Amino acid sequence: MLMGEYRHNLDSKSRLIVPSKLRDSLGDSFVVTRGLDECLFVYPPSEWERLEKKLQSLPLTKKDARAFARFFLSGAMESSLDNQGRLHIPPPLRQHASLEKQCVIVGVSTRLEIWSEEKWEVYMEESRQSLESFSENLLDLDL
């Protein structure tokens, strides 16, 4: 399970250190793509395959389904870590997530999310304000 919150900086070559606690769960190669909420999603191979099958099963005749699949798949790239455990993030993905220097890597069960520190702080503050209503709705799901 991928979990935790880690802060690292992009270096001058757009590389980001992935914490050693998360590297084994990612495997030798993994997929990085545009995520929701203006972050990046990083999937281990098995989870990417599962998501890909779900995207393939979406009805081609539905405009929203095509747009959703296009959003995830057009931004996806297979990647791996270098010998120092760094992930290179190409310009289109950096731009999508507004990654400049300070980043937050978040483990979210089956995937990692990479956020700009600024956007993460805004998201967390907004989430704190809504936590009570989230909690009430999730209690109905026996969580």
matplotlib code that plots the C-alpha trace (Angstrom):
import matplotlib.pyplot as plt

x = [0.0, 1.3, 0.8, 2.4, 3.3, 6.8, 8.3, 11.1, 12.4, 12.7, 16.3, 17.6, 17.0, 13.3, 14.1, 12.2, 13.5, 10.9, 11.2, 12.8, 9.7, 7.7, 10.1, 9.6, 5.8, 6.3, 8.5, 11.1, 8.8, 5.6, 3.2, 3.0, 0.0, -2.1, -4.1, -7.3, -7.1, -4.1, -1.6, 0.1, -0.9, 1.8, 0.7, 2.5, 2.1, -0.7, -2.8, -2.2, -3.4, -6.5, -7.2, -6.5, -9.0, -11.6, -10.9, -11.2, -14.6, -16.0, -18.5, -16.9, -20.2, -20.3, -18.5, -17.6, -16.1, -14.0, -12.7, -12.0, -10.0, -8.2, -7.2, -5.5, -4.0, -2.7, -0.6, 0.6, 4.2, 6.1, 8.9, 11.5, 13.8, 17.4, 20.2, 19.6, 15.8, 14.8, 11.9, 12.3, 9.1, 8.8, 7.5, 3.9, 3.4, 5.2, 3.0, -0.2, 0.6, 2.4, 5.5, 8.4, 10.5, 8.9, 6.8, 4.7, 4.5, 1.4, 0.7, -3.0, -3.3, -2.9, -1.1, 1.2, 0.2, 2.7, 1.6, 3.2, 3.6, 1.5, -1.5, -1.3, -1.5, -4.5, -6.2, -5.5, -7.0, -10.1, -10.4, -10.1, -13.1, -15.2, -14.0, -17.1, -19.4, -17.0, -17.0, -20.8, -21.1, -18.3, -19.9, -22.8, -20.3, -19.1, -15.7]
y = [0.0, 3.4, 5.9, 8.9, 12.5, 13.5, 16.8, 17.0, 19.6, 19.2, 19.6, 21.7, 18.8, 18.3, 15.2, 14.4, 12.0, 9.3, 8.3, 4.9, 3.7, 4.0, 2.7, -1.0, -0.6, 1.1, -1.6, -1.2, 0.7, 2.5, 4.9, 8.7, 10.6, 13.7, 13.4, 15.1, 18.2, 19.5, 16.9, 13.9, 10.3, 7.5, 3.9, 0.7, -1.7, -3.8, -0.8, 0.9, -2.3, -2.3, 1.4, 0.8, -2.0, 0.2, 3.0, 0.6, -0.6, 3.0, 3.5, 5.0, 6.6, 8.8, 12.1, 12.4, 8.8, 9.6, 12.9, 11.1, 8.3, 10.8, 13.0, 10.1, 8.2, 11.1, 12.3, 8.9, 7.8, 4.8, 5.7, 4.4, 5.7, 6.5, 5.0, 7.7, 7.1, 10.1, 10.4, 12.7, 14.7, 16.0, 19.6, 18.7, 16.9, 19.6, 22.2, 20.2, 20.1, 23.5, 21.8, 24.3, 23.5, 22.4, 19.2, 17.0, 13.2, 11.6, 7.9, 7.2, 3.4, 2.2, 5.2, 8.1, 11.7, 14.5, 18.0, 21.4, 22.3, 25.4, 23.6, 20.8, 23.4, 25.0, 21.6, 20.5, 23.8, 23.4, 19.8, 20.6, 22.9, 20.1, 17.2, 17.0, 16.6, 14.1, 12.1, 12.0, 10.7, 8.1, 6.8, 5.6, 3.4, 1.7, 3.3]
z = [0.0, -0.9, 1.9, 3.5, 2.6, 1.5, 0.5, -2.1, -4.6, -8.3, -9.3, -12.2, -14.6, -13.6, -11.5, -8.3, -5.6, -4.8, -1.2, -0.7, 1.3, -1.9, -4.5, -4.0, -4.4, -7.8, -9.3, -12.0, -14.3, -13.7, -15.4, -14.8, -16.1, -15.6, -12.5, -11.2, -9.0, -10.9, -9.7, -11.3, -10.8, -10.6, -11.0, -10.4, -13.4, -12.0, -11.0, -14.4, -16.2, -14.0, -14.8, -18.5, -18.7, -17.0, -19.5, -22.4, -21.2, -21.3, -24.1, -27.1, -28.0, -24.9, -25.3, -21.6, -21.6, -24.6, -23.0, -19.7, -21.4, -23.6, -20.6, -18.8, -21.7, -23.8, -20.9, -19.8, -20.0, -18.9, -16.6, -14.2, -11.5, -12.1, -9.8, -7.2, -7.0, -9.1, -11.5, -14.5, -15.1, -18.7, -19.4, -20.3, -17.0, -15.0, -16.6, -15.8, -12.1, -11.9, -10.6, -10.3, -7.3, -4.1, -4.5, -2.3, -3.0, -1.5, -1.2, -1.9, -1.5, -5.1, -6.6, -5.8, -6.4, -7.1, -6.2, -6.2, -2.6, -3.1, -4.7, -2.0, 0.8, -0.8, -1.4, 2.2, 3.6, 1.5, 2.5, 6.2, 5.9, 4.3, 6.4, 8.6, 5.6, 4.0, 7.3, 7.5, 4.0, 4.4, 7.6, 5.5, 3.7, 6.9, 6.9]

ax = plt.figure().add_subplot(projection="3d")
ax.plot(x, y, z, "-o")
ax.set_aspect("equal")
plt.show()
